[in-house]
């Protein structure tokens, strides 16, 4: 019995170490497109009542030396239909700077499968930014919050 527990713990430890090293790998990029899941609402309870959420898209330049430029942040609904283009003109983010975009709690046009496509570029290879959505909502003394990390995609 103890050998099985030890074996499971050893395997879990190896998986955690491997996952940590993969996640901490420094990725230098000159630009990319990033898919970011978002939820304008979630379903809850046995009847699947909707719980509206405010969505904040956070874009953080993690490079300590060089700026990046955010050239697009497009918001899509569950069906993949463009809901809103957020960037009219490029936004320069200085080293270690960040910006955010907000979808208000009452705006449920995105649905359960809402997402952003964020495109950024830089003049030279830089640390890839952290791009994530933060969802938060509250009602009748109950609240919910969670994040969804962005994922680089090929276009």
C-alpha positions as CSV (number, residue, x, y, z in Angstrom):
1,X,0.0,0.0,0.0
2,X,2.7,2.5,1.0
3,X,4.7,1.6,-2.1
4,X,1.7,2.5,-4.3
5,X,1.3,5.8,-2.5
6,X,5.0,6.6,-2.8
7,X,4.9,5.7,-6.5
8,X,1.9,8.0,-7.1
9,X,3.5,10.8,-5.2
10,X,6.8,10.4,-7.2
11,X,5.0,10.5,-10.5
12,X,3.0,13.5,-9.5
13,X,6.2,15.3,-8.4
14,X,7.9,14.5,-11.7
15,X,4.8,15.8,-13.6
16,X,4.8,19.1,-11.6
17,X,8.5,19.6,-12.1
18,X,8.2,19.0,-15.9
19,X,5.1,21.3,-16.1
20,X,6.9,24.0,-14.1
21,X,9.9,23.9,-16.4
22,X,7.8,24.1,-19.5
23,X,5.7,27.0,-18.1
24,X,8.8,28.9,-17.1
25,X,10.6,28.6,-20.4
26,X,11.4,32.0,-21.7
27,X,9.9,32.6,-25.2
28,X,11.4,35.5,-27.2
29,X,9.1,36.7,-29.9
30,X,8.7,39.6,-32.4
31,X,4.9,39.3,-32.3
32,X,2.1,36.8,-32.2
33,X,-1.6,36.3,-32.2
34,X,-3.1,35.1,-28.9
35,X,-6.4,33.4,-28.3
36,X,-7.9,34.3,-24.9
37,X,-11.1,32.5,-23.6
38,X,-13.6,34.8,-21.9
39,X,-17.0,34.2,-20.3
40,X,-19.7,37.0,-20.3
41,X,-21.7,34.7,-18.1
42,X,-21.7,31.2,-16.7
43,X,-24.5,28.8,-15.8
44,X,-25.1,27.8,-12.2
45,X,-27.4,25.7,-10.1
46,X,-29.6,22.7,-11.1
47,X,-31.6,24.8,-13.5
48,X,-28.7,26.4,-15.2
49,X,-29.5,30.0,-14.3
50,X,-27.1,32.5,-15.8
51,X,-24.7,34.5,-13.7
52,X,-23.4,37.5,-15.5
53,X,-19.7,38.4,-15.3
54,X,-17.6,41.4,-16.1
55,X,-14.6,40.5,-18.3
56,X,-11.3,42.3,-18.1
57,X,-8.7,41.6,-20.7
58,X,-5.3,42.2,-19.3
59,X,-2.2,42.7,-21.5
60,X,1.1,42.9,-19.7
61,X,4.4,43.6,-21.3
62,X,6.8,41.4,-19.4
63,X,10.0,42.6,-21.1
64,X,12.1,44.8,-18.8
65,X,13.9,46.6,-21.6
66,X,11.8,47.0,-24.8
67,X,8.3,48.1,-25.7
68,X,5.6,46.1,-27.5
69,X,2.7,47.4,-29.6
70,X,-0.8,45.9,-29.3
71,X,-2.2,46.2,-32.8
72,X,-5.6,44.4,-32.3
73,X,-7.9,43.1,-29.6
74,X,-11.0,41.7,-31.2
75,X,-13.9,40.2,-29.2
76,X,-15.9,37.3,-30.6
77,X,-19.1,35.6,-29.4
78,X,-19.8,31.9,-28.9
79,X,-20.6,31.5,-32.7
80,X,-17.3,33.1,-33.7
81,X,-19.0,36.3,-34.8
82,X,-17.0,39.5,-34.2
83,X,-18.8,41.5,-31.5
84,X,-16.3,44.4,-31.1
85,X,-12.9,45.6,-32.3
86,X,-11.3,47.3,-29.3
87,X,-8.1,48.8,-30.8
88,X,-8.6,51.7,-33.2
89,X,-5.0,52.7,-33.3
90,X,-2.0,50.7,-32.0
91,X,-1.2,50.9,-28.3
92,X,2.4,51.1,-27.3
93,X,3.2,49.4,-24.0
94,X,6.5,50.4,-22.5
95,X,8.7,47.9,-20.7
96,X,6.8,46.3,-17.8
97,X,3.6,48.4,-18.6
98,X,0.2,46.9,-19.0
99,X,-3.2,47.8,-20.3
100,X,-6.7,46.4,-20.0
101,X,-10.1,46.3,-21.8
102,X,-13.5,45.9,-20.1
103,X,-16.6,44.1,-21.0
104,X,-19.3,45.2,-18.5
105,X,-21.2,42.7,-16.5
106,X,-24.5,43.6,-18.2
107,X,-23.0,42.9,-21.7
108,X,-23.7,39.2,-22.3
109,X,-23.3,39.3,-26.1
110,X,-20.2,37.1,-25.9
111,X,-21.9,34.2,-24.2
112,X,-20.2,31.1,-22.7
113,X,-17.8,30.7,-25.6
114,X,-16.7,34.3,-25.9
115,X,-13.0,35.0,-26.7
116,X,-10.5,37.6,-27.7
117,X,-7.9,37.5,-30.4
118,X,-5.0,39.8,-29.5
119,X,-2.2,40.7,-31.9
120,X,1.0,42.4,-30.8
121,X,4.4,43.1,-32.4
122,X,7.8,44.4,-31.4
123,X,10.8,45.8,-33.3
124,X,13.0,43.1,-31.9
125,X,12.6,39.8,-30.1
126,X,11.2,40.4,-26.6
127,X,9.7,38.4,-23.7
128,X,6.2,37.4,-24.8
129,X,3.5,39.3,-22.9
130,X,1.1,37.8,-20.5
131,X,-2.4,38.1,-21.9
132,X,-5.3,36.8,-19.9
133,X,-9.0,37.5,-19.1
134,X,-10.2,38.0,-15.6
135,X,-13.9,37.3,-15.0
136,X,-15.7,38.5,-11.9
137,X,-19.4,38.9,-10.9
138,X,-21.5,39.2,-7.8
139,X,-25.2,39.0,-6.8
140,X,-27.1,38.5,-3.6
141,X,-24.0,38.2,-1.5
142,X,-22.5,35.5,-3.8
143,X,-19.5,36.1,-6.0
144,X,-17.4,34.3,-8.5
145,X,-14.0,35.2,-10.1
146,X,-11.5,33.3,-12.2
147,X,-8.9,33.8,-14.9
148,X,-8.4,32.4,-18.4
149,X,-4.8,32.5,-19.8
150,X,-4.2,33.3,-23.4
151,X,-2.7,30.8,-25.8
152,X,-0.5,31.6,-28.8
153,X,-2.2,30.6,-32.1
154,X,-1.1,30.4,-35.7
155,X,-3.0,32.5,-38.2
